[in-house]
């Protein structure tokens, strides 16, 4: 019979696959529709799924403090995402993307070490390899110069993203679905407020794209759900690093669907990720 820790790794991998496919699908949908429209429709579709699951499981409401913390984490994550996209649009993807990914996953690792103690030596080695894999897989371009502004943006975005991982990982011990509902509700509200403040045009998605965009949202919510499940089965740090391997899935899909070239660095990152998973599991 599989141990809880092994099941946690499988749940983390399911989260990575869900997130990776969702990101790839979201990118495809944004080629035909406005990105904000894709975000809003997919987020709403995910919310509907979450509510259905919550009522089907008859999961009791967690403490109000947990719901509030999840909502705050959802808002911070959304703010971080907007800031992240702005930085990427400035042409610094080769530095911002990998460094942000590493900061995002490192903070839950440090938090878990402080609250749960250090993991086993093989798991520590696997976590370090996974962080290296995340850097390599998300690395693009040849930028090598990092400015103070870059460092500040990387730290802020990483803190915002990691707040979601740490908060959901912590409150999921008492409830899995309702904290995600609170987080998603706050996230949708934050996007609506942003659109209203910036006076952007009303968002629409072509009717033919609605099923596909809805699937993107369902996969995104599934990724969060599998991550929350992984944290209940095992350590938060392991769940976070395994779930954060999702860029590898996106890269492989881009290769298979669009025949995009995968650099030697990214192939190395994918290979290291597989080795990391083995070390964490044994």
C-alpha positions as CSV (number, residue, x, y, z in Angstrom):
1,X,0.0,0.0,0.0
2,X,1.3,3.4,-0.9
3,X,2.4,5.7,1.9
4,X,0.8,9.1,2.5
5,X,4.1,10.8,1.4
6,X,4.1,8.9,-1.9
7,X,0.4,9.8,-2.4
8,X,1.3,13.4,-1.6
9,X,3.9,13.4,-4.4
10,X,1.3,11.9,-6.8
11,X,-1.1,14.7,-5.8
12,X,1.6,17.3,-6.3
13,X,2.3,15.8,-9.8
14,X,-1.4,16.0,-10.6
15,X,-1.3,19.6,-9.6
16,X,1.7,20.3,-11.8
17,X,0.1,18.7,-14.8
18,X,-3.2,20.5,-14.2
19,X,-1.4,23.9,-13.8
20,X,0.8,23.2,-16.8
21,X,-2.0,22.3,-19.2
22,X,-4.1,25.2,-17.9
23,X,-1.3,27.7,-18.5
24,X,-0.8,26.3,-22.0
25,X,-4.5,26.4,-22.8
26,X,-4.8,29.9,-21.4
27,X,-2.0,31.0,-23.6
28,X,-3.7,29.5,-26.6
29,X,-7.0,31.1,-25.8
30,X,-5.4,34.5,-25.3
31,X,-4.2,34.4,-28.9
32,X,-7.9,34.7,-30.0
33,X,-9.5,36.6,-27.2
34,X,-8.4,39.4,-24.8
35,X,-6.3,38.0,-22.0
36,X,-8.4,39.6,-19.3
37,X,-11.5,38.1,-20.9
38,X,-9.9,34.6,-20.8
39,X,-8.9,35.2,-17.1
40,X,-12.4,36.2,-16.1
41,X,-14.3,33.5,-17.9
42,X,-11.9,30.8,-16.8
43,X,-12.0,32.0,-13.2
44,X,-15.8,32.0,-13.1
45,X,-15.9,28.5,-14.6
46,X,-13.5,27.3,-11.9
47,X,-15.6,28.9,-9.2
48,X,-18.7,27.1,-10.4
49,X,-16.8,23.8,-10.2
50,X,-15.5,24.6,-6.7
51,X,-19.0,25.4,-5.4
52,X,-20.4,22.2,-6.9
53,X,-17.6,20.1,-5.3
54,X,-18.1,21.9,-1.9
55,X,-21.8,21.1,-1.8
56,X,-21.4,17.5,-3.1
57,X,-18.8,16.8,-0.4
58,X,-20.9,18.6,2.2
59,X,-17.6,20.0,3.5
60,X,-18.2,22.1,6.7
61,X,-17.2,25.7,6.6
62,X,-13.7,26.3,8.1
63,X,-13.1,29.0,10.7
64,X,-13.7,32.5,9.5
65,X,-10.0,33.3,10.0
66,X,-9.1,30.6,7.4
67,X,-11.5,32.0,4.9
68,X,-10.2,35.5,5.4
69,X,-6.6,34.4,5.1
70,X,-7.4,32.5,1.9
71,X,-9.2,35.6,0.5
72,X,-6.2,37.8,1.2
73,X,-3.9,35.2,-0.4
74,X,-6.1,35.2,-3.5
75,X,-5.9,39.0,-3.8
76,X,-2.1,39.0,-3.2
77,X,-1.7,36.3,-5.8
78,X,-3.8,38.3,-8.3
79,X,-1.8,41.5,-7.7
80,X,1.4,39.4,-8.1
81,X,0.1,38.0,-11.4
82,X,-0.6,41.5,-12.8
83,X,2.8,42.7,-11.7
84,X,4.4,39.6,-13.2
85,X,2.8,40.1,-16.6
86,X,3.8,43.7,-16.6
87,X,7.5,42.8,-15.9
88,X,7.4,40.1,-18.6
89,X,6.0,42.6,-21.1
90,X,9.1,44.8,-20.5
91,X,11.3,42.2,-22.2
92,X,13.0,40.8,-19.1
93,X,11.4,37.3,-19.2
94,X,14.8,35.5,-19.1
95,X,15.5,36.9,-15.7
96,X,12.1,37.7,-14.1
97,X,10.4,34.4,-14.9
98,X,12.9,31.9,-13.5
99,X,14.0,34.0,-10.5
100,X,10.3,34.6,-9.5
101,X,9.6,30.9,-9.8
102,X,12.6,30.1,-7.5
103,X,11.6,32.7,-4.9
104,X,8.0,31.5,-5.0
105,X,8.9,27.9,-4.1
106,X,11.8,28.7,-1.8
107,X,9.6,30.6,0.7
108,X,7.2,27.6,1.4
109,X,10.2,25.4,1.8
110,X,11.7,27.7,4.5
111,X,8.3,28.1,6.1
112,X,7.8,24.3,6.2
113,X,11.3,23.8,7.7
114,X,10.5,26.3,10.4
115,X,7.1,24.8,11.3
116,X,7.6,21.1,10.5
117,X,11.3,20.6,10.9
118,X,13.7,19.5,8.2
119,X,12.7,16.7,5.8
120,X,14.7,13.5,5.3
121,X,18.2,13.9,3.6
122,X,17.0,12.4,0.3
123,X,14.0,14.7,0.3
124,X,16.3,17.8,0.9
125,X,18.4,16.7,-2.0
126,X,15.2,16.3,-4.1
127,X,13.9,19.7,-3.1
128,X,17.2,21.4,-4.0
129,X,17.2,19.6,-7.4
130,X,13.6,20.6,-8.0
131,X,14.4,24.2,-7.4
132,X,17.3,24.0,-9.8
133,X,15.0,22.3,-12.3
134,X,12.4,25.1,-12.0
135,X,15.1,27.7,-12.8
136,X,16.3,25.8,-15.8
137,X,12.9,25.0,-17.3
138,X,11.6,28.5,-17.0
139,X,14.9,30.1,-18.2
140,X,14.7,31.8,-21.6
141,X,16.8,34.4,-23.4
142,X,20.3,35.4,-22.6
143,X,19.8,38.3,-20.1
144,X,22.5,38.2,-17.4
145,X,22.4,41.7,-15.9
146,X,20.1,42.0,-12.9
147,X,19.3,45.5,-11.7
148,X,18.1,46.5,-8.2
149,X,14.7,47.1,-9.7
150,X,14.6,43.6,-11.1
151,X,15.6,42.2,-7.7
152,X,12.8,44.2,-6.0
153,X,10.2,43.1,-8.5
154,X,11.3,39.4,-8.2
155,X,11.1,39.5,-4.4
156,X,7.7,41.3,-4.3
157,X,6.1,39.0,-7.0
158,X,7.6,35.9,-5.3
159,X,6.2,36.9,-1.9
160,X,2.8,37.5,-3.4
161,X,2.8,34.1,-5.2
162,X,4.2,32.2,-2.2
163,X,1.5,33.7,0.1
164,X,-1.0,31.6,-1.8
165,X,1.0,28.4,-1.5
166,X,1.7,28.9,2.2
167,X,-1.8,30.0,3.2
168,X,-3.6,27.3,1.2
169,X,-1.1,24.7,2.4
170,X,-1.7,25.7,6.0
171,X,-5.5,26.0,6.1
172,X,-6.1,22.9,4.0
173,X,-5.4,20.8,7.1
174,X,-8.9,21.9,8.3
175,X,-10.7,22.3,4.9
176,X,-9.8,21.9,1.3
177,X,-12.5,23.3,-0.9
178,X,-13.9,26.3,0.9
179,X,-10.5,28.1,1.3
180,X,-10.2,27.8,-2.5
181,X,-13.7,29.2,-2.9
182,X,-12.7,32.2,-0.7
183,X,-9.4,32.7,-2.6
184,X,-11.1,32.5,-6.0
185,X,-13.9,34.8,-5.0
186,X,-11.4,37.4,-3.8
187,X,-9.3,36.9,-7.0
188,X,-12.3,37.5,-9.3
189,X,-13.3,40.6,-7.3
190,X,-9.7,41.9,-7.6
191,X,-9.8,41.5,-11.4
192,X,-13.2,43.2,-11.7
193,X,-12.0,46.1,-9.6
194,X,-8.8,46.4,-11.7
195,X,-10.8,46.4,-14.9
196,X,-13.2,49.1,-13.5
197,X,-10.4,51.3,-12.2
198,X,-8.4,51.1,-15.4
199,X,-11.6,51.6,-17.4
200,X,-10.9,48.8,-19.8
201,X,-13.4,47.7,-22.4
202,X,-16.0,45.1,-21.4
203,X,-14.6,41.6,-21.7
204,X,-16.1,39.0,-24.1
205,X,-15.1,35.6,-25.3
206,X,-16.3,34.1,-28.6
207,X,-19.1,31.6,-27.9
208,X,-17.1,28.9,-29.8
209,X,-14.3,29.4,-27.3
210,X,-16.4,29.2,-24.1
211,X,-16.0,25.4,-23.6
212,X,-12.2,25.6,-24.1
213,X,-11.7,28.6,-21.8
214,X,-14.0,27.0,-19.2
215,X,-11.8,23.9,-19.3
216,X,-8.8,26.1,-18.7
217,X,-10.4,27.4,-15.5
218,X,-11.4,23.9,-14.4
219,X,-7.9,22.7,-14.8
220,X,-6.5,25.7,-12.9
221,X,-8.9,25.0,-10.0
222,X,-8.0,21.3,-10.2
223,X,-4.3,22.3,-9.8
224,X,-5.1,24.2,-6.7
225,X,-7.2,21.3,-5.4
226,X,-4.6,18.7,-6.0
227,X,-2.0,21.0,-4.3
228,X,-4.2,21.4,-1.3
229,X,-4.7,17.6,-1.1
230,X,-1.0,17.1,-1.4
231,X,-0.4,19.3,1.7
232,X,-2.9,17.3,3.7
233,X,-1.1,14.0,2.8
234,X,2.4,15.2,3.2
235,X,4.7,18.1,3.9
236,X,4.0,21.5,2.6
237,X,7.5,22.0,1.2
238,X,7.3,18.9,-0.9
239,X,3.8,19.6,-2.2
240,X,4.9,23.1,-3.2
241,X,8.1,22.1,-5.0
242,X,6.4,19.2,-6.9
243,X,3.4,21.3,-7.9
244,X,5.8,24.1,-9.0
245,X,7.3,21.8,-11.7
246,X,4.3,22.7,-13.9
247,X,6.4,24.9,-16.4
248,X,7.9,21.6,-17.6
249,X,4.4,20.4,-18.7
250,X,3.8,23.7,-20.5
251,X,7.2,23.5,-22.3
252,X,6.5,19.9,-23.4
253,X,3.0,20.8,-24.7
254,X,4.5,23.7,-26.6
255,X,6.9,21.3,-28.2
256,X,4.3,18.8,-29.1
257,X,1.6,21.1,-30.3
258,X,3.5,24.0,-31.9
259,X,6.8,22.3,-32.5
260,X,8.5,25.0,-30.4
261,X,12.2,24.3,-29.8
262,X,13.3,23.2,-26.3
263,X,16.7,24.4,-25.4
264,X,19.4,22.1,-23.9
265,X,19.0,24.0,-20.7
266,X,15.3,23.2,-20.5
267,X,15.9,19.5,-21.4
268,X,18.4,19.4,-18.6
269,X,15.8,21.0,-16.2
270,X,13.2,18.4,-17.2
271,X,15.7,15.6,-16.6
272,X,16.7,17.1,-13.2
273,X,13.0,17.4,-12.3
274,X,12.5,13.7,-12.9
275,X,15.5,12.9,-10.7
276,X,14.1,15.2,-8.0
277,X,10.8,13.4,-8.0
278,X,12.5,10.1,-7.5
279,X,14.6,11.4,-4.6
280,X,11.6,12.9,-2.9
281,X,9.5,9.7,-3.3
282,X,12.0,7.1,-2.1
